[in-house]
Amino acid sequence: MSNEHILITGTAGMVGSHLLEYYSGKVKKEFLIGTYFNPTINLNDIVDLCLPIELDVRHAEAVEKIIHEFKPTKVFHLAAQSFPTVSWLRPVETMDINANGTINLFEAIISARKLDAAYNPTVVVACSSAEYGASLTPENVPIKENAELLPLHPYGVSKVAQDLLTYQYYKGHGISGIRARIFNTTGARKTNDAVSDFVQRAFDIIHGKTEKLRVGNLSSLRAITDVRDLVSALVLLSEKGIAGEAYNISGEKVYSMQLVIEIIEQVCDRKFILDSDSTLFRPTDEPIIYGDSTKLKTETRWIQKYSLQETVIDMFKYLNQRR
């Protein structure tokens, strides 16, 4: 087991909790620092795996205190307001958490360097496919890292800021930041994405809470990655990624939302009555989200292992356990 500190911000989110589970058997609990704020998962899923610390990344002094105290050699910066729909309602808060929170982390590292000039942690920053926005057209996919960043909602803009701040602090201060551009990812504990919403609604129908499966735009196309495959990509980037570079982490297979429902029906062995709900259609929605992960695969040897069917089975298992 390693005696170097690893810091994961945002461990009470879906991705953070799975990353924490990955490291929990490999790093002593007291060397695994997990911060959380406004949890989107059950805190009981993570508190026994790490040294849990409540942290609002908008508070610079609190971020600085953690960096100074633990001097982590690896940082996975996942803390974010991560829902595009929420960003329309709370754009200022979204920018504040995602952009200013990232600045606070990098400034804390600079501050720690004043006491230890050699301090240079690897910082993997969770960026997003939402940065590509209007560049995600059928003729442009699978999209490469050099495509124009044209976000279509405040969340996407905040992620561009986070991405470019990571680049700027690498160029200006030599901080070893790696930009992980994460495409649609789902799995147990996920909320507020199409797959998890469909699984939850199907689960409610099976248990007699409702009769119809509410749906929005079923023609949108998404490459989907299992959260366990994403975790392996983030870990590989922390070990083999090149500082300052951006890497797409995208599933290899593209699914229509209609096909996602059919896979859920196969797993449940039943047909659902669909109910089109106008409130589930977004003001701007990329018709297809699909990234080219060649760079990631070439430099880290990443392989996608889990099928969407396996992911959906895992999500139902988790809901059954919670029930």
CORHUSUL-V743472 format. One record per residue. PSI is psi in whole degrees, 0 to 359 (* if undefined). OMEGA is omega in whole degrees, 0 to 359 (999 if undefined). D_LAST is the distance of its C-alpha to the last C-alpha in whole Angstrom. Layout:
BEGIN
PSI & OMEGA & D_LAST
PSI & OMEGA & D_LAST
END
This chain:
BEGIN
142 & 183 & 35
148 & 174 & 36
12 & 176 & 37
141 & 181 & 37
138 & 171 & 35
130 & 178 & 33
127 & 174 & 31
115 & 175 & 28
145 & 179 & 28
39 & 182 & 25
348 & 178 & 22
23 & 169 & 19
172 & 185 & 20
308 & 184 & 18
314 & 181 & 21
320 & 182 & 22
321 & 179 & 19
325 & 176 & 20
320 & 177 & 24
317 & 178 & 23
321 & 179 & 21
314 & 184 & 24
343 & 189 & 27
331 & 178 & 25
353 & 187 & 27
340 & 183 & 30
135 & 177 & 31
143 & 185 & 31
319 & 184 & 28
348 & 178 & 31
1 & 180 & 32
105 & 184 & 29
121 & 180 & 29
115 & 178 & 26
153 & 180 & 26
158 & 177 & 24
133 & 184 & 24
66 & 185 & 22
142 & 172 & 19
357 & 176 & 17
175 & 176 & 14
122 & 182 & 13
333 & 179 & 16
339 & 179 & 15
341 & 188 & 14
336 & 192 & 18
334 & 181 & 20
357 & 185 & 21
345 & 190 & 22
183 & 167 & 25
100 & 186 & 27
134 & 179 & 25
127 & 175 & 28
128 & 184 & 27
124 & 169 & 29
111 & 186 & 30
349 & 176 & 32
345 & 181 & 34
99 & 187 & 36
318 & 183 & 39
323 & 180 & 40
320 & 177 & 36
315 & 181 & 36
319 & 181 & 39
317 & 180 & 39
316 & 180 & 36
316 & 180 & 38
319 & 185 & 41
317 & 188 & 39
340 & 182 & 37
60 & 182 & 40
143 & 177 & 37
336 & 175 & 38
136 & 175 & 36
128 & 171 & 34
109 & 185 & 31
96 & 183 & 31
347 & 183 & 28
127 & 183 & 27
160 & 161 & 28
109 & 196 & 27
14 & 182 & 26
116 & 178 & 25
320 & 182 & 28
320 & 179 & 27
328 & 183 & 27
333 & 175 & 30
323 & 183 & 32
326 & 185 & 31
66 & 184 & 32
323 & 182 & 34
314 & 179 & 36
319 & 180 & 33
313 & 178 & 32
320 & 183 & 35
311 & 182 & 35
310 & 190 & 32
316 & 181 & 33
306 & 183 & 37
327 & 176 & 38
323 & 178 & 35
318 & 176 & 36
315 & 181 & 40
322 & 178 & 39
312 & 181 & 37
321 & 178 & 41
326 & 178 & 43
323 & 178 & 41
318 & 177 & 42
319 & 179 & 46
318 & 179 & 46
330 & 179 & 45
337 & 179 & 48
334 & 179 & 50
337 & 180 & 50
95 & 187 & 49
336 & 183 & 51
354 & 185 & 49
118 & 181 & 46
80 & 181 & 44
157 & 169 & 41
127 & 182 & 39
110 & 176 & 37
116 & 184 & 34
127 & 181 & 34
97 & 176 & 31
193 & 191 & 33
150 & 172 & 32
341 & 178 & 33
343 & 177 & 33
329 & 183 & 36
324 & 174 & 38
244 & 185 & 37
346 & 175 & 40
343 & 181 & 41
78 & 177 & 38
157 & 182 & 40
324 & 182 & 41
347 & 183 & 44
354 & 185 & 43
152 & 0 & 40
132 & 189 & 39
144 & 180 & 40
166 & 184 & 41
339 & 183 & 41
6 & 178 & 45
157 & 180 & 44
140 & 179 & 44
110 & 185 & 42
67 & 186 & 41
150 & 185 & 38
3 & 176 & 37
164 & 183 & 35
324 & 177 & 35
313 & 179 & 32
320 & 178 & 34
317 & 181 & 37
327 & 180 & 35
327 & 172 & 35
317 & 179 & 38
314 & 181 & 39
316 & 180 & 37
309 & 184 & 38
332 & 174 & 42
321 & 178 & 42
318 & 177 & 41
315 & 183 & 44
318 & 180 & 46
335 & 173 & 45
312 & 182 & 46
318 & 187 & 49
330 & 187 & 50
359 & 179 & 49
19 & 178 & 48
132 & 185 & 44
69 & 179 & 43
137 & 179 & 40
131 & 186 & 38
107 & 180 & 37
105 & 180 & 34
99 & 189 & 34
127 & 176 & 30
180 & 186 & 29
121 & 181 & 26
141 & 180 & 23
172 & 181 & 20
186 & 178 & 17
139 & 181 & 14
354 & 179 & 13
141 & 173 & 16
159 & 172 & 16
29 & 164 & 19
167 & 188 & 20
313 & 185 & 21
312 & 182 & 19
325 & 177 & 16
315 & 179 & 16
317 & 180 & 17
315 & 180 & 14
317 & 180 & 12
321 & 177 & 14
318 & 178 & 14
317 & 179 & 10
321 & 178 & 11
314 & 181 & 14
325 & 182 & 13
19 & 169 & 10
16 & 181 & 14
334 & 181 & 13
170 & 186 & 16
328 & 185 & 19
153 & 178 & 21
110 & 180 & 20
133 & 182 & 21
156 & 174 & 24
230 & 182 & 26
110 & 183 & 29
355 & 182 & 28
348 & 180 & 32
145 & 186 & 31
132 & 183 & 31
132 & 166 & 29
131 & 187 & 29
135 & 181 & 26
140 & 173 & 25
142 & 183 & 22
330 & 179 & 22
326 & 174 & 23
323 & 177 & 26
315 & 179 & 26
316 & 180 & 26
325 & 178 & 29
317 & 180 & 31
317 & 179 & 31
315 & 179 & 31
321 & 178 & 34
323 & 180 & 36
337 & 182 & 36
325 & 189 & 38
352 & 182 & 40
154 & 181 & 40
128 & 182 & 43
138 & 178 & 43
346 & 184 & 44
157 & 175 & 42
141 & 181 & 40
125 & 171 & 37
137 & 171 & 35
97 & 186 & 32
145 & 172 & 31
157 & 183 & 30
340 & 184 & 33
138 & 180 & 31
133 & 181 & 31
137 & 166 & 29
156 & 178 & 29
332 & 175 & 26
317 & 180 & 27
323 & 177 & 27
315 & 179 & 23
320 & 179 & 22
322 & 177 & 24
319 & 177 & 22
320 & 178 & 19
321 & 178 & 20
315 & 181 & 22
321 & 182 & 18
347 & 184 & 17
47 & 175 & 20
157 & 177 & 21
143 & 178 & 23
148 & 173 & 21
122 & 184 & 24
142 & 180 & 24
106 & 182 & 25
124 & 185 & 27
115 & 184 & 27
334 & 181 & 30
346 & 182 & 28
0 & 177 & 26
132 & 182 & 29
153 & 178 & 31
319 & 173 & 34
131 & 184 & 35
123 & 179 & 33
130 & 182 & 34
327 & 180 & 35
136 & 176 & 34
111 & 187 & 33
122 & 184 & 34
156 & 175 & 35
114 & 183 & 38
21 & 183 & 37
316 & 183 & 40
313 & 178 & 41
313 & 183 & 38
318 & 182 & 38
317 & 187 & 42
339 & 184 & 42
350 & 185 & 39
31 & 178 & 38
140 & 175 & 35
136 & 174 & 33
124 & 188 & 30
329 & 191 & 28
134 & 175 & 25
162 & 179 & 25
326 & 178 & 23
316 & 177 & 21
321 & 179 & 20
313 & 182 & 19
318 & 178 & 17
316 & 180 & 15
321 & 180 & 14
319 & 177 & 12
321 & 177 & 10
314 & 181 & 10
316 & 179 & 9
321 & 178 & 6
320 & 178 & 5
317 & 180 & 5
328 & 182 & 4
* & 999 & 0
END
